[in-house]
Amino acid sequence: MSIEDIEEWLDTWVEDHLAHGAHDLDAAVALCLKEAEAIGLSAEALIRAARGDLAAFLAEESDAIRQAGV
């Protein structure tokens, strides 16, 4: 998978899992990693797509969704 494909997968994951309200960040990170692994994405590739910090990326995306009122 290219980095663009991984970024697209991560964006879709965020929309599918974080757009429906508040989530425990640790649980979201664990679930994201588990689902990525299930489709053959390595944790390293996923973290790279998240600009080096998956937890921070998910927190930022969750905040952005909340601010947008989605």
N, C-alpha and C positions, 0 to 999 in steps of 0.2 A: 504494500500500500504506500502511496506517496504521502508526503506530509499534508498535502491539500486534502486527500481523502480522509486522513486521520482527523484533521481539523473539522471537516464536514461532519464526520461521525460524531465528534465531540460536541459540535453545535447542535446536532439533532438530539443527542443524549440530553443535553441541557434543556432543550425545549420540551422533551418528553418527560423529564423527571423533576425539573426545578420550577416549571411554570405554574405548578398547581399549589403553591403555598410554601410556607417555611419548612425547612428540613434540617435535620441534624447534619452538620457539615461533615463530621467524621464518618457517619453512615453513608452520606452521599459519595464521598471519596471512595470508600470501600466498595460500594455498589458499582460505581463507574469503573473502577479497576477490575472488578470481577466480570462485568459484562464485556469489557474490552478484551480481557483474557479469553473469554468464551468464543470470541470471533477471531482469535489469533493475533490480537494487538498486544505488543509487549508494554509493560508498565513504563519502560524507558521512552518508547515512542509516544505514548500517550502524554507523559509528563513534558516531553519536548514540545508537543503540539499545544500544551497548556502554558507555554512560555516558562517552563522550568518549575512551576509550583502548582500542582493540581488543586490543592485545597484553596489557595488564593484565587486561582482562576474560577473555580466553582463559586466561591463567595462573591467575587465581582460580578459574575454572570447572574447569580441569584439576586443581588442588589439591583442590577440593571433591569431585570425582569420586574421586580417589585416596584421600582420607580416608574417604569413604563405602564404599570397597571395591567399587565397581561395576566 
